[in-house]
Amino acid sequence: MTVAWRLWVVLLTVLAAAVTAYGMRVGMAEAWWPIAALWLTTALASFGLSIWASGCFILLGLAMDYMGEAPIGSWPLALLSAY
């Protein structure tokens, strides 16, 4: 995996986290906030499997657990299963 690919994965993960945080604001529709992370998993899976992307999904999932007050490990498991 090249350095450019790794930077691209990190940038997309940060973007998905920002969309998730934006979607959790008061007054927003709560149904669409996890969709950015799920789209990211399917988009990166189309390029092949990667340990680097899996690590980013685990970190993103943990952030989503804290933001949504979900049980720790539920979103990382969901994102890795989708990946």
Buried (B, 14 or more C-beta within 10 A) or exposed (E): EEEEBBEBBBEBBEEBBEBBEEBBEEEEEEEEBBEBBBBBBEEBEEEEEBEEBBEBBBBBBBBBBEBBEBEEEEBBEBBBEBB
